[in-house]
Amino acid sequence: MGRIKETSTNFENKKILADECSEVYAANIIGGQWSLVICSWLTNGKMRFGELKKAIPNITERMLTMQLRKLEEYNILTRTVYAEVPPKVVYELTEIGYELKPIIRQMEKWGERHKNLKIE
């Protein structure tokens, strides 16, 4: 999955829409399947990289790293490195990230109610 070049018209349109619509801004951050599932796992508390990888077996290490960096950049989670050998790295939702918990739970409930209703 490639990133949109920051010089493209698509990027500019996406940026304008996100600047004007708060829901689009939020969806751009947590709207991807991986970001949402990472946040969902972290609502239960701190996790290490390996624990997240084990909890989300279909994600590649590269994609997990990219998504964690993105969520850290938007202050949704923090990455704490402990001075140990080997280094211990722990991910945890920030206060802003924990605000997503009721939203994630509502999405989960909605999905449970409606996922079998799609038209074939």
N, C-alpha and C positions, 0 to 999 in steps of 0.2 A: 504494500500500500504506500504510494508515494505522497510526498508533501506537495502542496500547491506552491508553485514558485511565487515569491512575494512580489514579483513584477507583473504577474498575469492579471488579466481582467477579472478572472474568476476569483482570485485572491482579494482583489480590491472590492468586488461586489460583496463577497462574504464578510469582509471587514466592515463595510458600510452597514450591512444588515445587522451584524452583531453589535455595532455601536448604537444603532437605533432601536433594536429590539432586545430587551434584557433576556427574554426566553431563548433567543437564538444564541446569545452570548453563553448562557448556561449550557445549552445543548452542545455547543462547540467544545466545551470543556469535558462534560461527562457523557455526551451523547453517544460516543463510540462504545461498542460492546465491551472492550477491554477496560476502559476507564470506569465504566459503571460497575463491572464485576469486581475490580480492584477496590473501589470505594465500598462496595457492599461487604466484602470480606473484612475490610479495615474498620467497619462500624462495630465489629466485635472486639476490637482492641489492636494493640501493636502486633506486627508480624515482621519476620525476617524475610529476605528475598526468597530463600529456599522454601519457606513455608507458603509464601504466595504462589510460587511456581508449582508446588505440590497441590495446592488448592485449586489452581487453574491449569490443569495438565495440557490443555490444547494450545496454550500461549507459548510462543518461542521466548527464549531468554532475551533476545534482542528486542522483541516487541514489548515484553514486560519492562525492560530497562527504559525504553523510549516513553512508555506510558507513565511510569513512575516519575521520570524527569519532567514530563509535561505537567502532571498533577502537582509536583513540587514547585514548578515555575509559577503556577496559578495559586499557590499557597493553600492547596487543598490538603496536602500532606507534608509531613516533615520527614527528613532522612537524618537519622542520628548515627554517627560512627563512633563506636567505643574503641578506645586504645587498648586492644587486646591482640594476642597472636593466636590464631588468625583474627583479623579484624571482624568485629561484630557490627552489622548494620541493621538498624531497626526502622521500619516505616510506621508512621502513625498519622491519623487524621488530625488536622489542625481544628481549631474551634469552627472555622468556616467549613471545613470538611464534615465535621459532625452535624452541622446544620442540614446536611443532605440526608441524614438517617431517616427522618419521617417521609421524605420524598421517595427515597429508594424503597422503603417498606410499602408505600402506596402503589408504586409502580409494580412491585412484586405481587401485591394483592390483585391489582388490575389484570396483570398478566395471567395469574392463576384463573381468574374468572373468564377471560376472553381468548386464551391461546388456542382453544379447540373450536373456535367459531369461524375460522377463516374459510373463505369460499374456495372450493376446489375447482 
